[in-house]
Amino acid sequence: MSAVPILEVRHASRFYGKFKALSDVSVSFRAGELTAIIGPNGAGKSTFFNVISGGVPPSAGQVLFQGQDITGIAPHEFARLGIAKSFQITNVFKHLSAHENVRVALQMQTTRFQLLRPRSHYRELIERADALLARVGLQACRDKLAGDLAHGQQRSLEVAMALACEPKLLLMDEPTAGMSPEETLVMMELIRRLAQERTVILVEHKMKMVMGLCNRLIVLHHGELLVDGTPEEIRNNAEVKRVYLGQG
Amino acid sequence: MNKTLISFLTLARQHRVASALLFLLVFPFLMPYDALSVNILIFGLYAVGFNLLFGYTGMLSFGHAAFLGVGSYLAGIAVVHAGWPWWAAILAGVASSALVGLVIGFLAIRTRGIYFSMVTLALGQIVYYAFYKADHWTGGENGLRGVKVEFIELPGLSINFIDPLNKYYVIYVFVALALWFLSRVLSSPFGAVIEAIRENEKRAAACGYDVARAKLLVFVLSAGICGLAGTLRALHLSIVPIDSLHYLQSGQAVMMCLLGGMGTFFGPFVGAAVFLYLEDVITNLTRYWMGVVGLVFMVFVLFFPKGIWGTLLHQLERWQRRQGGAA
């Protein structure tokens, strides 16, 4: 394992007017870890996710990816560096087919401003898109419009799109939000497999779900880092119990 | 659905440029008079250029008259004041529209949705007043008169450009080139990027696409195509009316696109043809043409939001899905 953490957050804060959504959070992630950021409603999870994924720049502090300062770079630069994300609210290209969704995502590495060569000539991209669809179990839905897929399938499609840029770091904002119990199990299994090959950080509301899945949990509360530890340590932590029970 | 209609639509889909060009080749013989066909050809191109931005990228501009008008005026000025040959006038017109597109686009793409529409409208109006005031060059209120091109001189060939049918086919060549170019762009990887931006800008950025740059490029391409339509119109009319830059002209592009079917290849052409044909027929019957336009517009927005061509293609897709399901 390399000495430089894959992602490092240094004293990051985010204000919305006077409201401190995130205050002075410092945390670093080693390559290959599967980490979950948890916390009750309003703990600053989404803000934290936005700060590390380029949704909003931090008001103060720094974000480093493999030692390189990425604070405040444009959202599209993230994918090019190898940081992919899946959103809390499903974000797919609804009127394009499932296959085209993945193909567009893949195409970014090969060509962005090619105007005159037909895209049907890029055979390799078409095949790789099929392979990625198969990986998330959507090969049967290849030609369906993304908007016509079931909710869980759309989430899986989004994961396939995130994988398209061959990310070293995969960020997921509540990957199982709004899913049925069956869909949740499928997604958890998918995350487990994905985490074998790359670093995954996910933000989650359901504590139970991540307990059995992650090596490390980080608990946020009122925009501050409350506890950072293994699932075992978190389970037995009095502070965490108080926060979760207190909030209901 | 009717069998012939199905095979016609399927063919039109698979070979969109070829079938569009074949149709436009015989089009003058279906119209009551040639000047109307020329008009439809030019405004069809204008609507097609607008559709690249509106239908394919999802950006509703209310200032596209600026590009039609700048193309017309600069081609006209090149002929009238500089005495340039017709081909140089066309180049000048297209290049200037693309340049104006670059400036307006650069400012407007910072905004989204209704704000984008308002910014393009405002900047379009600035262009209108600039040309209105520069009457030494543009003829101001009276328009620019005397854009005379009587012969299209080619090596070893001289075409009489006064003859309306000749005029149609000369313009047809340019429209054909533009449609071919557009079709290439739409089926290119970049074509996929702009559709992705229309569908979901946030996701397109997360995929690694520089949304602002892609939008600017498509804006300039759209402006250039509308500018080409403008230059051809100046040569066709031999005059550039100041109305070319008026916001009503911008509205016409929106109207034609919605009527024919936005985001479809041939839809804007269908829209332009129906719009101008109706205008021609109805203005002969009543003074209240604009009232009829309003009614037609409402009917389409309420009942056929996909437009004429879009609705036909939609029916075709449904039919194909049923066939696929049965097989």
HADDOCK unambig.tbl for C-alpha pairs under 7 A between the chains (distance, minus, plus):
assign (segid A and resid 75 and name CA) (segid B and resid 205 and name CA) 6.00 0.50 0.50
assign (segid A and resid 75 and name CA) (segid B and resid 206 and name CA) 6.27 0.50 0.50
assign (segid A and resid 76 and name CA) (segid B and resid 205 and name CA) 4.63 0.50 0.50
assign (segid A and resid 76 and name CA) (segid B and resid 206 and name CA) 5.54 0.50 0.50
assign (segid A and resid 76 and name CA) (segid B and resid 207 and name CA) 6.76 0.50 0.50
assign (segid A and resid 76 and name CA) (segid B and resid 208 and name CA) 4.09 0.50 0.50
assign (segid A and resid 76 and name CA) (segid B and resid 209 and name CA) 5.43 0.50 0.50
assign (segid A and resid 76 and name CA) (segid B and resid 210 and name CA) 5.70 0.50 0.50
assign (segid A and resid 77 and name CA) (segid B and resid 208 and name CA) 6.13 0.50 0.50
assign (segid A and resid 78 and name CA) (segid B and resid 208 and name CA) 6.86 0.50 0.50
assign (segid A and resid 79 and name CA) (segid B and resid 206 and name CA) 6.20 0.50 0.50
assign (segid A and resid 79 and name CA) (segid B and resid 207 and name CA) 5.88 0.50 0.50
assign (segid A and resid 79 and name CA) (segid B and resid 208 and name CA) 4.74 0.50 0.50
assign (segid A and resid 80 and name CA) (segid B and resid 208 and name CA) 5.81 0.50 0.50
assign (segid A and resid 91 and name CA) (segid B and resid 203 and name CA) 5.99 0.50 0.50
assign (segid A and resid 92 and name CA) (segid B and resid 200 and name CA) 6.88 0.50 0.50
assign (segid A and resid 92 and name CA) (segid B and resid 203 and name CA) 6.70 0.50 0.50
assign (segid A and resid 93 and name CA) (segid B and resid 196 and name CA) 6.12 0.50 0.50
assign (segid A and resid 93 and name CA) (segid B and resid 199 and name CA) 4.99 0.50 0.50
assign (segid A and resid 93 and name CA) (segid B and resid 200 and name CA) 5.82 0.50 0.50
assign (segid A and resid 94 and name CA) (segid B and resid 199 and name CA) 6.39 0.50 0.50
assign (segid A and resid 95 and name CA) (segid B and resid 199 and name CA) 6.84 0.50 0.50
assign (segid A and resid 104 and name CA) (segid B and resid 192 and name CA) 6.52 0.50 0.50
assign (segid A and resid 104 and name CA) (segid B and resid 193 and name CA) 6.85 0.50 0.50
assign (segid A and resid 105 and name CA) (segid B and resid 207 and name CA) 5.33 0.50 0.50
assign (segid A and resid 108 and name CA) (segid B and resid 208 and name CA) 6.31 0.50 0.50
assign (segid A and resid 108 and name CA) (segid B and resid 209 and name CA) 6.77 0.50 0.50
assign (segid A and resid 111 and name CA) (segid B and resid 189 and name CA) 6.98 0.50 0.50
assign (segid A and resid 112 and name CA) (segid B and resid 189 and name CA) 6.80 0.50 0.50
assign (segid A and resid 112 and name CA) (segid B and resid 190 and name CA) 6.16 0.50 0.50
assign (segid A and resid 113 and name CA) (segid B and resid 190 and name CA) 5.45 0.50 0.50
assign (segid A and resid 114 and name CA) (segid B and resid 188 and name CA) 6.58 0.50 0.50
assign (segid A and resid 114 and name CA) (segid B and resid 189 and name CA) 6.01 0.50 0.50
assign (segid A and resid 114 and name CA) (segid B and resid 190 and name CA) 5.75 0.50 0.50
assign (segid A and resid 115 and name CA) (segid B and resid 185 and name CA) 4.98 0.50 0.50
assign (segid A and resid 115 and name CA) (segid B and resid 188 and name CA) 5.32 0.50 0.50
assign (segid A and resid 115 and name CA) (segid B and resid 189 and name CA) 6.73 0.50 0.50
assign (segid A and resid 115 and name CA) (segid B and resid 190 and name CA) 5.56 0.50 0.50
assign (segid A and resid 116 and name CA) (segid B and resid 184 and name CA) 5.26 0.50 0.50
assign (segid A and resid 116 and name CA) (segid B and resid 185 and name CA) 5.61 0.50 0.50
assign (segid A and resid 116 and name CA) (segid B and resid 188 and name CA) 5.71 0.50 0.50
assign (segid A and resid 117 and name CA) (segid B and resid 188 and name CA) 5.37 0.50 0.50
assign (segid A and resid 118 and name CA) (segid B and resid 184 and name CA) 6.68 0.50 0.50
assign (segid A and resid 118 and name CA) (segid B and resid 187 and name CA) 5.24 0.50 0.50
assign (segid A and resid 118 and name CA) (segid B and resid 188 and name CA) 4.44 0.50 0.50
assign (segid A and resid 118 and name CA) (segid B and resid 189 and name CA) 6.99 0.50 0.50
assign (segid A and resid 119 and name CA) (segid B and resid 187 and name CA) 6.10 0.50 0.50
assign (segid A and resid 119 and name CA) (segid B and resid 188 and name CA) 4.91 0.50 0.50
assign (segid A and resid 119 and name CA) (segid B and resid 189 and name CA) 5.20 0.50 0.50
